[in-house]
Amino acid sequence: MPKDFKQPQAFEEGDAPHIDLHAVDSSKLAAVGYDASTQTLAVTFKTGNAVYHYPNVSPQQYADFIGAESVGKHFIAHFQSAPFKKYAIGAKAEA
């Protein structure tokens, strides 16, 4: 029996709000960043061509994430199923 796969979420129109990204030691994640003013977590993966913005992430949640023994496992447990916006890599907002 064929498996039904959910369609990938479409890219957002327009430019991604700029959030500085920093490389992380992970087999799944390439880089992460955080904007405290909007409480937005930004994540890129080692595969793919997008940056994902997760809203409503508190400073403590971000600190727990980047301080986790495994950022990949922490991401899966706490953020993977959360709502997000997906932007094409290279797109960023005007300052």
SVG drawing of the C-alpha trace seen along z (x, -y; Angstrom):
<svg xmlns="http://www.w3.org/2000/svg" viewBox="-2 -49 32 51">
<polyline fill="none" stroke="black" stroke-width="0.4" points="0.0,0.0 1.5,-3.4 2.3,-5.7 0.6,-9.1 3.1,-12.0 2.2,-15.4 3.0,-18.1 6.0,-20.3 5.1,-23.7 5.4,-26.4 8.0,-29.2 6.8,-32.5 6.5,-35.3 8.9,-38.2 12.2,-38.3 13.0,-36.6 13.5,-38.9 17.2,-38.9 18.4,-36.8 22.1,-36.1 22.8,-32.3 25.6,-30.4 26.9,-27.0 26.1,-24.2 27.6,-20.8 24.8,-18.5 24.2,-15.8 20.8,-17.3 21.1,-21.1 23.5,-23.4 23.0,-26.7 20.6,-28.4 19.9,-31.9 17.5,-33.9 15.9,-37.3 15.0,-38.2 12.9,-41.2 10.5,-39.0 11.2,-35.8 11.9,-34.0 14.1,-30.9 15.8,-30.5 17.1,-27.2 18.8,-25.8 19.3,-22.1 22.3,-20.4 20.0,-19.3 17.6,-21.7 17.5,-25.3 15.5,-27.1 15.6,-28.9 12.8,-28.1 11.5,-30.7 9.7,-29.4 7.8,-32.2 7.0,-32.5 10.2,-30.9 11.1,-32.4 14.7,-33.4 14.8,-30.5 13.6,-28.0 16.4,-29.2 19.0,-29.0 17.9,-25.5 18.1,-24.6 21.6,-25.9 22.8,-24.5 21.4,-21.0 23.8,-18.1 22.3,-17.4 20.7,-20.3 19.3,-18.0 17.5,-15.8 16.3,-18.9 15.0,-20.4 13.1,-17.2 11.6,-17.0 10.6,-20.7 10.4,-22.5 10.0,-20.1 6.2,-20.0 5.8,-23.7 4.3,-26.1 7.0,-27.8 7.5,-30.0 9.9,-28.8 12.0,-31.2 14.3,-30.5 18.0,-30.7 19.6,-33.9 16.4,-35.9 16.5,-38.5 14.6,-41.6 15.8,-45.2 17.3,-46.8"/>
</svg>
